[in-house]
Amino acid sequence: MRKPTGIEIIATLGGGLLMLFVVAPLAAMTFQCNLHSLIETSTNPEVLRSIQLTILTSLAASIVGAVVAVPFAWLLARKTFILKPLVLSLMDLPVVVPHSTAGIALLSVANRDTPLGRLAERLGFSIVENPVGITMAMAFVSLPFLINAARTGFESIPARVEQVALTLGASHLRVFFTISVPLAWRSILSGLAMMFARGLSEFGAVIIISYHPAITPVLIYDWLSCYGLHHARNVAVLFLTVSLAIFVCLRLLGGGRSNARS
């Protein structure tokens, strides 16, 4: 067994500190919960509805986002144009703007007095205080994660692979779905997982455009304000457990053989 190098020792120590920084607060929160009250919280219909709503709206945002984001990411990976730096910067903007600002921006185009809001009213629903508004807010703040991950995946594919298929008579659409997407699927899946995760955790934009029905991050805040830390902590731990289970499954789904050498 070889002796670890200096950089490996430093990296291991740094990684241990990072793990402690992440795990310690979560573990402390979990161990401070009473098992009986945690079980009681897990059967509360309001809590269960909020968790279900959070998962479904984040999933909807990821699926709808993928339909437009993945082809757009391919375009950004393959094409060069004058305004490309500006487009890339605009696509990253939702990551850096305050999330309350994102909520106000969405409300400015989706409230009942706007053309989009009036169109929704004619179709029989309101975007504000509706799962549709929640989905919009989640998609707005999380799309950059999918676009950037998918773009990186497409950029890793040699363009000549697609060009060869085109010279053999395949259409651009067929090349995209049978060559480009399958070769970049790990990056796309990673981006989808990050987009889904970002949607699950969104609070600032959602609370402005749709306080009710309450997704779980909003419900935690609401219970903290109304009932105190004890009740809010139970919901937080329950949601943390559900989120952890989801992402373990996603990691297993996207897992592959490691290329690292011992």
ChimeraX commands (.cxc) that place a marker at each C-alpha (Angstrom):
marker #1 position 0.00,0.00,0.00 radius 0.5
marker #1 position 1.57,3.24,-1.14 radius 0.5
marker #1 position 2.04,6.24,1.13 radius 0.5
marker #1 position -0.51,9.06,0.47 radius 0.5
marker #1 position 0.89,12.16,-1.15 radius 0.5
marker #1 position 0.81,15.60,0.43 radius 0.5
marker #1 position -1.98,16.83,-1.81 radius 0.5
marker #1 position -4.06,13.74,-1.00 radius 0.5
marker #1 position -3.66,14.38,2.73 radius 0.5
marker #1 position -4.62,18.05,2.33 radius 0.5
marker #1 position -7.60,17.12,0.14 radius 0.5
marker #1 position -8.76,14.48,2.63 radius 0.5
marker #1 position -8.53,16.87,5.58 radius 0.5
marker #1 position -10.30,19.60,3.63 radius 0.5
marker #1 position -12.98,17.16,2.53 radius 0.5
marker #1 position -13.48,16.04,6.11 radius 0.5
marker #1 position -13.95,19.63,7.27 radius 0.5
marker #1 position -16.41,20.29,4.45 radius 0.5
marker #1 position -18.37,17.15,5.31 radius 0.5
marker #1 position -18.46,18.21,8.96 radius 0.5
marker #1 position -19.61,21.70,7.96 radius 0.5
marker #1 position -22.51,20.23,5.96 radius 0.5
marker #1 position -23.46,17.25,8.13 radius 0.5
marker #1 position -23.10,18.72,11.65 radius 0.5
marker #1 position -25.96,21.28,11.46 radius 0.5
marker #1 position -28.26,18.77,9.76 radius 0.5
marker #1 position -27.42,16.06,12.29 radius 0.5
marker #1 position -27.92,18.46,15.19 radius 0.5
marker #1 position -31.32,19.47,13.85 radius 0.5
marker #1 position -32.30,15.82,13.39 radius 0.5
marker #1 position -31.19,14.63,16.83 radius 0.5
marker #1 position -33.03,17.48,18.52 radius 0.5
marker #1 position -36.33,16.15,17.18 radius 0.5
marker #1 position -38.57,14.03,19.34 radius 0.5
marker #1 position -39.42,10.74,17.61 radius 0.5
marker #1 position -43.04,10.78,18.72 radius 0.5
marker #1 position -43.64,14.34,17.49 radius 0.5
marker #1 position -41.76,13.56,14.26 radius 0.5
marker #1 position -44.06,10.59,13.58 radius 0.5
marker #1 position -47.05,12.80,14.39 radius 0.5
marker #1 position -45.82,15.41,11.93 radius 0.5
marker #1 position -45.33,12.75,9.24 radius 0.5
marker #1 position -49.05,11.93,9.39 radius 0.5
marker #1 position -50.22,15.56,9.30 radius 0.5
marker #1 position -52.32,16.02,6.11 radius 0.5
marker #1 position -51.12,19.61,5.63 radius 0.5
marker #1 position -47.47,18.54,5.75 radius 0.5
marker #1 position -48.04,15.60,3.40 radius 0.5
marker #1 position -49.89,17.80,0.92 radius 0.5
marker #1 position -47.08,20.35,0.96 radius 0.5
marker #1 position -44.40,17.70,0.35 radius 0.5
marker #1 position -46.43,16.19,-2.49 radius 0.5
marker #1 position -46.99,19.63,-4.02 radius 0.5
marker #1 position -43.29,20.48,-3.73 radius 0.5
marker #1 position -42.18,17.29,-5.46 radius 0.5
marker #1 position -44.78,17.47,-8.22 radius 0.5
marker #1 position -44.23,21.15,-9.07 radius 0.5
marker #1 position -40.45,20.76,-9.07 radius 0.5
marker #1 position -40.78,17.67,-11.27 radius 0.5
marker #1 position -43.10,19.53,-13.62 radius 0.5
marker #1 position -40.68,22.46,-13.82 radius 0.5
marker #1 position -37.82,20.07,-14.65 radius 0.5
marker #1 position -39.77,18.18,-17.33 radius 0.5
marker #1 position -41.17,21.28,-19.03 radius 0.5
marker #1 position -37.80,23.00,-18.74 radius 0.5
marker #1 position -36.00,20.04,-20.30 radius 0.5
marker #1 position -38.18,20.20,-23.42 radius 0.5
marker #1 position -36.83,23.65,-24.30 radius 0.5
marker #1 position -33.56,23.78,-22.35 radius 0.5
marker #1 position -31.85,20.67,-23.76 radius 0.5
marker #1 position -32.19,21.67,-27.46 radius 0.5
marker #1 position -31.18,25.22,-26.54 radius 0.5
marker #1 position -28.12,23.89,-24.68 radius 0.5
marker #1 position -27.15,21.95,-27.82 radius 0.5
marker #1 position -27.47,25.15,-29.87 radius 0.5
marker #1 position -25.23,27.03,-27.42 radius 0.5
marker #1 position -22.68,24.21,-27.54 radius 0.5
marker #1 position -22.55,23.95,-31.32 radius 0.5
marker #1 position -23.12,27.46,-32.67 radius 0.5
marker #1 position -21.09,30.65,-32.41 radius 0.5
marker #1 position -22.78,34.01,-32.87 radius 0.5
marker #1 position -22.09,37.64,-32.01 radius 0.5
marker #1 position -24.39,37.91,-29.00 radius 0.5
marker #1 position -23.53,34.52,-27.53 radius 0.5
marker #1 position -21.66,35.95,-24.47 radius 0.5
marker #1 position -24.69,38.12,-23.71 radius 0.5
marker #1 position -27.07,35.16,-24.08 radius 0.5
marker #1 position -24.94,33.01,-21.78 radius 0.5
marker #1 position -24.85,35.82,-19.21 radius 0.5
marker #1 position -28.63,36.25,-19.37 radius 0.5
marker #1 position -29.14,32.52,-18.90 radius 0.5
marker #1 position -27.02,32.64,-15.74 radius 0.5
marker #1 position -28.77,35.71,-14.36 radius 0.5
marker #1 position -31.46,33.83,-12.35 radius 0.5
marker #1 position -28.67,32.23,-10.30 radius 0.5
marker #1 position -27.27,35.55,-9.09 radius 0.5
marker #1 position -30.35,37.76,-8.67 radius 0.5
marker #1 position -31.96,37.78,-5.20 radius 0.5
marker #1 position -34.80,35.28,-5.23 radius 0.5
marker #1 position -37.24,37.87,-3.94 radius 0.5
marker #1 position -36.34,39.88,-7.04 radius 0.5
marker #1 position -37.09,36.83,-9.17 radius 0.5
marker #1 position -40.50,36.53,-7.53 radius 0.5
marker #1 position -41.29,40.22,-8.09 radius 0.5
marker #1 position -40.16,39.94,-11.73 radius 0.5
marker #1 position -42.43,36.94,-12.33 radius 0.5
marker #1 position -45.32,38.64,-10.55 radius 0.5
marker #1 position -44.83,41.64,-12.86 radius 0.5
marker #1 position -45.65,39.51,-15.91 radius 0.5
marker #1 position -48.06,36.98,-14.37 radius 0.5
marker #1 position -50.42,38.97,-12.14 radius 0.5
marker #1 position -54.08,39.33,-13.05 radius 0.5
marker #1 position -53.57,42.73,-14.69 radius 0.5
marker #1 position -51.03,41.53,-17.26 radius 0.5
marker #1 position -51.77,39.95,-20.67 radius 0.5
marker #1 position -50.44,36.60,-19.44 radius 0.5
marker #1 position -52.53,36.80,-16.29 radius 0.5
marker #1 position -55.68,37.71,-18.24 radius 0.5
marker #1 position -55.05,34.85,-20.66 radius 0.5
marker #1 position -54.82,32.43,-17.75 radius 0.5
marker #1 position -58.06,33.84,-16.32 radius 0.5
marker #1 position -59.81,33.18,-19.63 radius 0.5
marker #1 position -58.54,29.59,-19.51 radius 0.5
marker #1 position -60.09,29.19,-16.08 radius 0.5
marker #1 position -57.22,29.57,-13.63 radius 0.5
marker #1 position -54.96,32.16,-12.02 radius 0.5
marker #1 position -51.17,31.94,-12.16 radius 0.5
marker #1 position -50.85,33.68,-8.81 radius 0.5
marker #1 position -51.63,31.49,-5.77 radius 0.5
marker #1 position -51.64,28.43,-8.03 radius 0.5
marker #1 position -49.32,25.45,-8.67 radius 0.5
marker #1 position -48.71,26.91,-12.13 radius 0.5
marker #1 position -47.12,29.98,-10.53 radius 0.5
marker #1 position -45.06,27.77,-8.23 radius 0.5
marker #1 position -43.81,25.79,-11.22 radius 0.5
marker #1 position -42.90,29.01,-13.04 radius 0.5
marker #1 position -40.93,30.28,-10.06 radius 0.5
marker #1 position -39.07,26.99,-9.67 radius 0.5
marker #1 position -38.24,26.84,-13.37 radius 0.5
marker #1 position -37.04,30.45,-13.45 radius 0.5
marker #1 position -34.42,29.97,-10.72 radius 0.5
marker #1 position -33.32,26.45,-11.71 radius 0.5
marker #1 position -33.11,26.42,-15.51 radius 0.5
marker #1 position -29.46,27.65,-15.60 radius 0.5
marker #1 position -28.33,24.45,-13.86 radius 0.5
marker #1 position -29.81,22.26,-16.60 radius 0.5
marker #1 position -28.71,24.50,-19.47 radius 0.5
marker #1 position -25.11,24.70,-18.28 radius 0.5
marker #1 position -24.81,20.99,-17.50 radius 0.5
marker #1 position -26.34,19.93,-20.82 radius 0.5
marker #1 position -24.20,22.44,-22.74 radius 0.5
marker #1 position -21.07,21.01,-21.13 radius 0.5
marker #1 position -22.18,17.52,-22.10 radius 0.5
marker #1 position -22.79,18.47,-25.73 radius 0.5
marker #1 position -19.47,20.32,-25.91 radius 0.5
marker #1 position -17.68,17.13,-24.83 radius 0.5
marker #1 position -18.98,15.32,-27.93 radius 0.5
marker #1 position -16.74,15.78,-30.99 radius 0.5
marker #1 position -18.71,17.67,-33.64 radius 0.5
marker #1 position -17.37,15.30,-36.31 radius 0.5
marker #1 position -19.47,12.47,-34.82 radius 0.5
marker #1 position -22.64,14.38,-35.68 radius 0.5
marker #1 position -21.23,15.48,-39.05 radius 0.5
marker #1 position -20.50,11.90,-40.08 radius 0.5
marker #1 position -24.08,10.91,-39.32 radius 0.5
marker #1 position -25.34,13.84,-41.39 radius 0.5
marker #1 position -23.19,12.86,-44.37 radius 0.5
marker #1 position -24.67,9.35,-44.17 radius 0.5
marker #1 position -28.14,10.81,-44.70 radius 0.5
marker #1 position -29.49,11.19,-41.18 radius 0.5
marker #1 position -31.60,14.27,-40.49 radius 0.5
marker #1 position -30.52,16.85,-37.94 radius 0.5
marker #1 position -33.42,15.85,-35.69 radius 0.5
marker #1 position -32.47,12.18,-35.85 radius 0.5
marker #1 position -28.82,12.97,-35.11 radius 0.5
marker #1 position -29.87,15.03,-32.11 radius 0.5
marker #1 position -32.06,12.32,-30.57 radius 0.5
marker #1 position -30.01,9.24,-31.53 radius 0.5
marker #1 position -26.45,10.54,-31.18 radius 0.5
marker #1 position -26.14,13.86,-29.35 radius 0.5
marker #1 position -28.57,13.21,-26.49 radius 0.5
marker #1 position -27.48,9.59,-25.81 radius 0.5
marker #1 position -23.80,10.63,-25.71 radius 0.5
marker #1 position -24.52,13.56,-23.38 radius 0.5
marker #1 position -27.14,11.83,-21.24 radius 0.5
marker #1 position -25.08,11.76,-18.05 radius 0.5
marker #1 position -24.59,15.52,-18.14 radius 0.5
marker #1 position -28.25,16.05,-19.00 radius 0.5
marker #1 position -29.34,13.79,-16.15 radius 0.5
marker #1 position -27.00,15.60,-13.78 radius 0.5
marker #1 position -28.47,18.94,-14.87 radius 0.5
marker #1 position -32.01,17.63,-14.44 radius 0.5
marker #1 position -31.16,16.42,-10.94 radius 0.5
marker #1 position -29.71,19.82,-10.05 radius 0.5
marker #1 position -32.72,21.61,-11.53 radius 0.5
marker #1 position -35.08,19.35,-9.61 radius 0.5
marker #1 position -33.11,19.90,-6.39 radius 0.5
marker #1 position -33.08,23.65,-6.87 radius 0.5
marker #1 position -36.83,23.60,-7.40 radius 0.5
marker #1 position -37.41,21.61,-4.23 radius 0.5
marker #1 position -35.49,24.14,-2.16 radius 0.5
marker #1 position -36.89,27.35,-3.67 radius 0.5
marker #1 position -38.48,29.76,-1.21 radius 0.5
marker #1 position -37.96,33.44,-2.07 radius 0.5
marker #1 position -39.55,33.52,-5.53 radius 0.5
marker #1 position -42.34,31.11,-4.63 radius 0.5
marker #1 position -43.48,32.93,-1.49 radius 0.5
marker #1 position -44.05,36.11,-3.51 radius 0.5
marker #1 position -45.95,34.61,-6.41 radius 0.5
marker #1 position -47.78,31.89,-4.46 radius 0.5
marker #1 position -47.86,31.88,-0.66 radius 0.5
marker #1 position -50.75,29.40,-0.85 radius 0.5
marker #1 position -50.94,26.55,-1.65 radius 0.5
marker #1 position -47.78,26.24,0.41 radius 0.5
marker #1 position -44.83,24.17,-0.74 radius 0.5
marker #1 position -42.75,22.70,2.08 radius 0.5
marker #1 position -40.09,25.47,2.31 radius 0.5
marker #1 position -42.91,28.01,2.66 radius 0.5
marker #1 position -44.74,25.79,5.15 radius 0.5
marker #1 position -41.59,25.51,7.30 radius 0.5
marker #1 position -41.33,29.29,7.39 radius 0.5
marker #1 position -45.04,29.59,8.16 radius 0.5
marker #1 position -44.88,27.07,11.02 radius 0.5
marker #1 position -41.75,28.72,12.41 radius 0.5
marker #1 position -43.60,32.05,12.53 radius 0.5
marker #1 position -46.84,30.63,13.93 radius 0.5
marker #1 position -45.87,27.65,16.10 radius 0.5
marker #1 position -42.18,28.07,16.84 radius 0.5
marker #1 position -38.94,26.21,16.20 radius 0.5
marker #1 position -40.05,22.82,17.52 radius 0.5
marker #1 position -42.85,22.27,15.00 radius 0.5
marker #1 position -40.95,23.83,12.10 radius 0.5
marker #1 position -37.94,21.62,12.82 radius 0.5
marker #1 position -40.06,18.47,12.58 radius 0.5
marker #1 position -41.26,19.46,9.11 radius 0.5
marker #1 position -37.71,20.37,8.09 radius 0.5
marker #1 position -36.34,16.99,9.18 radius 0.5
marker #1 position -39.15,15.11,7.45 radius 0.5
marker #1 position -38.58,17.05,4.21 radius 0.5
marker #1 position -34.82,16.52,4.53 radius 0.5
marker #1 position -35.38,12.76,4.81 radius 0.5
marker #1 position -37.63,12.68,1.75 radius 0.5
marker #1 position -35.17,14.81,-0.26 radius 0.5
marker #1 position -32.23,12.60,0.75 radius 0.5
marker #1 position -34.10,9.47,-0.33 radius 0.5
marker #1 position -34.91,11.03,-3.69 radius 0.5
marker #1 position -31.33,12.06,-4.39 radius 0.5
marker #1 position -29.85,8.75,-3.32 radius 0.5
marker #1 position -32.11,7.15,-5.93 radius 0.5
marker #1 position -31.06,9.72,-8.54 radius 0.5
marker #1 position -27.38,9.11,-7.76 radius 0.5
marker #1 position -27.87,5.38,-8.14 radius 0.5
marker #1 position -29.76,5.90,-11.40 radius 0.5
marker #1 position -27.00,8.06,-12.85 radius 0.5
marker #1 position -24.11,6.18,-11.29 radius 0.5
marker #1 position -21.42,4.58,-13.40 radius 0.5
marker #1 position -18.02,3.11,-13.03 radius 0.5
marker #1 position -15.42,5.37,-11.61 radius 0.5
marker #1 position -12.44,6.20,-13.78 radius 0.5
marker #1 position -10.26,6.99,-10.80 radius 0.5
marker #1 position -7.13,4.93,-10.30 radius 0.5
marker #1 position -6.06,3.71,-6.92 radius 0.5
marker link #1:1,2 radius 0.2
marker link #1:2,3 radius 0.2
marker link #1:3,4 radius 0.2
marker link #1:4,5 radius 0.2
marker link #1:5,6 radius 0.2
marker link #1:6,7 radius 0.2
marker link #1:7,8 radius 0.2
marker link #1:8,9 radius 0.2
marker link #1:9,10 radius 0.2
marker link #1:10,11 radius 0.2
marker link #1:11,12 radius 0.2
marker link #1:12,13 radius 0.2
marker link #1:13,14 radius 0.2
marker link #1:14,15 radius 0.2
marker link #1:15,16 radius 0.2
marker link #1:16,17 radius 0.2
marker link #1:17,18 radius 0.2
marker link #1:18,19 radius 0.2
marker link #1:19,20 radius 0.2
marker link #1:20,21 radius 0.2
marker link #1:21,22 radius 0.2
marker link #1:22,23 radius 0.2
marker link #1:23,24 radius 0.2
marker link #1:24,25 radius 0.2
marker link #1:25,26 radius 0.2
marker link #1:26,27 radius 0.2
marker link #1:27,28 radius 0.2
marker link #1:28,29 radius 0.2
marker link #1:29,30 radius 0.2
marker link #1:30,31 radius 0.2
marker link #1:31,32 radius 0.2
marker link #1:32,33 radius 0.2
marker link #1:33,34 radius 0.2
marker link #1:34,35 radius 0.2
marker link #1:35,36 radius 0.2
marker link #1:36,37 radius 0.2
marker link #1:37,38 radius 0.2
marker link #1:38,39 radius 0.2
marker link #1:39,40 radius 0.2
marker link #1:40,41 radius 0.2
marker link #1:41,42 radius 0.2
marker link #1:42,43 radius 0.2
marker link #1:43,44 radius 0.2
marker link #1:44,45 radius 0.2
marker link #1:45,46 radius 0.2
marker link #1:46,47 radius 0.2
marker link #1:47,48 radius 0.2
marker link #1:48,49 radius 0.2
marker link #1:49,50 radius 0.2
marker link #1:50,51 radius 0.2
marker link #1:51,52 radius 0.2
marker link #1:52,53 radius 0.2
marker link #1:53,54 radius 0.2
marker link #1:54,55 radius 0.2
marker link #1:55,56 radius 0.2
marker link #1:56,57 radius 0.2
marker link #1:57,58 radius 0.2
marker link #1:58,59 radius 0.2
marker link #1:59,60 radius 0.2
marker link #1:60,61 radius 0.2
marker link #1:61,62 radius 0.2
marker link #1:62,63 radius 0.2
marker link #1:63,64 radius 0.2
marker link #1:64,65 radius 0.2
marker link #1:65,66 radius 0.2
marker link #1:66,67 radius 0.2
marker link #1:67,68 radius 0.2
marker link #1:68,69 radius 0.2
marker link #1:69,70 radius 0.2
marker link #1:70,71 radius 0.2
marker link #1:71,72 radius 0.2
marker link #1:72,73 radius 0.2
marker link #1:73,74 radius 0.2
marker link #1:74,75 radius 0.2
marker link #1:75,76 radius 0.2
marker link #1:76,77 radius 0.2
marker link #1:77,78 radius 0.2
marker link #1:78,79 radius 0.2
marker link #1:79,80 radius 0.2
marker link #1:80,81 radius 0.2
marker link #1:81,82 radius 0.2
marker link #1:82,83 radius 0.2
marker link #1:83,84 radius 0.2
marker link #1:84,85 radius 0.2
marker link #1:85,86 radius 0.2
marker link #1:86,87 radius 0.2
marker link #1:87,88 radius 0.2
marker link #1:88,89 radius 0.2
marker link #1:89,90 radius 0.2
marker link #1:90,91 radius 0.2
marker link #1:91,92 radius 0.2
marker link #1:92,93 radius 0.2
marker link #1:93,94 radius 0.2
marker link #1:94,95 radius 0.2
marker link #1:95,96 radius 0.2
marker link #1:96,97 radius 0.2
marker link #1:97,98 radius 0.2
marker link #1:98,99 radius 0.2
marker link #1:99,100 radius 0.2
marker link #1:100,101 radius 0.2
marker link #1:101,102 radius 0.2
marker link #1:102,103 radius 0.2
marker link #1:103,104 radius 0.2
marker link #1:104,105 radius 0.2
marker link #1:105,106 radius 0.2
marker link #1:106,107 radius 0.2
marker link #1:107,108 radius 0.2
marker link #1:108,109 radius 0.2
marker link #1:109,110 radius 0.2
marker link #1:110,111 radius 0.2
marker link #1:111,112 radius 0.2
marker link #1:112,113 radius 0.2
marker link #1:113,114 radius 0.2
marker link #1:114,115 radius 0.2
marker link #1:115,116 radius 0.2
marker link #1:116,117 radius 0.2
marker link #1:117,118 radius 0.2
marker link #1:118,119 radius 0.2
marker link #1:119,120 radius 0.2
marker link #1:120,121 radius 0.2
marker link #1:121,122 radius 0.2
marker link #1:122,123 radius 0.2
marker link #1:123,124 radius 0.2
marker link #1:124,125 radius 0.2
marker link #1:125,126 radius 0.2
marker link #1:126,127 radius 0.2
marker link #1:127,128 radius 0.2
marker link #1:128,129 radius 0.2
marker link #1:129,130 radius 0.2
marker link #1:130,131 radius 0.2
marker link #1:131,132 radius 0.2
marker link #1:132,133 radius 0.2
marker link #1:133,134 radius 0.2
marker link #1:134,135 radius 0.2
marker link #1:135,136 radius 0.2
marker link #1:136,137 radius 0.2
marker link #1:137,138 radius 0.2
marker link #1:138,139 radius 0.2
marker link #1:139,140 radius 0.2
marker link #1:140,141 radius 0.2
marker link #1:141,142 radius 0.2
marker link #1:142,143 radius 0.2
marker link #1:143,144 radius 0.2
marker link #1:144,145 radius 0.2
marker link #1:145,146 radius 0.2
marker link #1:146,147 radius 0.2
marker link #1:147,148 radius 0.2
marker link #1:148,149 radius 0.2
marker link #1:149,150 radius 0.2
marker link #1:150,151 radius 0.2
marker link #1:151,152 radius 0.2
marker link #1:152,153 radius 0.2
marker link #1:153,154 radius 0.2
marker link #1:154,155 radius 0.2
marker link #1:155,156 radius 0.2
marker link #1:156,157 radius 0.2
marker link #1:157,158 radius 0.2
marker link #1:158,159 radius 0.2
marker link #1:159,160 radius 0.2
marker link #1:160,161 radius 0.2
marker link #1:161,162 radius 0.2
marker link #1:162,163 radius 0.2
marker link #1:163,164 radius 0.2
marker link #1:164,165 radius 0.2
marker link #1:165,166 radius 0.2
marker link #1:166,167 radius 0.2
marker link #1:167,168 radius 0.2
marker link #1:168,169 radius 0.2
marker link #1:169,170 radius 0.2
marker link #1:170,171 radius 0.2
marker link #1:171,172 radius 0.2
marker link #1:172,173 radius 0.2
marker link #1:173,174 radius 0.2
marker link #1:174,175 radius 0.2
marker link #1:175,176 radius 0.2
marker link #1:176,177 radius 0.2
marker link #1:177,178 radius 0.2
marker link #1:178,179 radius 0.2
marker link #1:179,180 radius 0.2
marker link #1:180,181 radius 0.2
marker link #1:181,182 radius 0.2
marker link #1:182,183 radius 0.2
marker link #1:183,184 radius 0.2
marker link #1:184,185 radius 0.2
marker link #1:185,186 radius 0.2
marker link #1:186,187 radius 0.2
marker link #1:187,188 radius 0.2
marker link #1:188,189 radius 0.2
marker link #1:189,190 radius 0.2
marker link #1:190,191 radius 0.2
marker link #1:191,192 radius 0.2
marker link #1:192,193 radius 0.2
marker link #1:193,194 radius 0.2
marker link #1:194,195 radius 0.2
marker link #1:195,196 radius 0.2
marker link #1:196,197 radius 0.2
marker link #1:197,198 radius 0.2
marker link #1:198,199 radius 0.2
marker link #1:199,200 radius 0.2
marker link #1:200,201 radius 0.2
marker link #1:201,202 radius 0.2
marker link #1:202,203 radius 0.2
marker link #1:203,204 radius 0.2
marker link #1:204,205 radius 0.2
marker link #1:205,206 radius 0.2
marker link #1:206,207 radius 0.2
marker link #1:207,208 radius 0.2
marker link #1:208,209 radius 0.2
marker link #1:209,210 radius 0.2
marker link #1:210,211 radius 0.2
marker link #1:211,212 radius 0.2
marker link #1:212,213 radius 0.2
marker link #1:213,214 radius 0.2
marker link #1:214,215 radius 0.2
marker link #1:215,216 radius 0.2
marker link #1:216,217 radius 0.2
marker link #1:217,218 radius 0.2
marker link #1:218,219 radius 0.2
marker link #1:219,220 radius 0.2
marker link #1:220,221 radius 0.2
marker link #1:221,222 radius 0.2
marker link #1:222,223 radius 0.2
marker link #1:223,224 radius 0.2
marker link #1:224,225 radius 0.2
marker link #1:225,226 radius 0.2
marker link #1:226,227 radius 0.2
marker link #1:227,228 radius 0.2
marker link #1:228,229 radius 0.2
marker link #1:229,230 radius 0.2
marker link #1:230,231 radius 0.2
marker link #1:231,232 radius 0.2
marker link #1:232,233 radius 0.2
marker link #1:233,234 radius 0.2
marker link #1:234,235 radius 0.2
marker link #1:235,236 radius 0.2
marker link #1:236,237 radius 0.2
marker link #1:237,238 radius 0.2
marker link #1:238,239 radius 0.2
marker link #1:239,240 radius 0.2
marker link #1:240,241 radius 0.2
marker link #1:241,242 radius 0.2
marker link #1:242,243 radius 0.2
marker link #1:243,244 radius 0.2
marker link #1:244,245 radius 0.2
marker link #1:245,246 radius 0.2
marker link #1:246,247 radius 0.2
marker link #1:247,248 radius 0.2
marker link #1:248,249 radius 0.2
marker link #1:249,250 radius 0.2
marker link #1:250,251 radius 0.2
marker link #1:251,252 radius 0.2
marker link #1:252,253 radius 0.2
marker link #1:253,254 radius 0.2
marker link #1:254,255 radius 0.2
marker link #1:255,256 radius 0.2
marker link #1:256,257 radius 0.2
marker link #1:257,258 radius 0.2
marker link #1:258,259 radius 0.2
marker link #1:259,260 radius 0.2
marker link #1:260,261 radius 0.2
marker link #1:261,262 radius 0.2
view
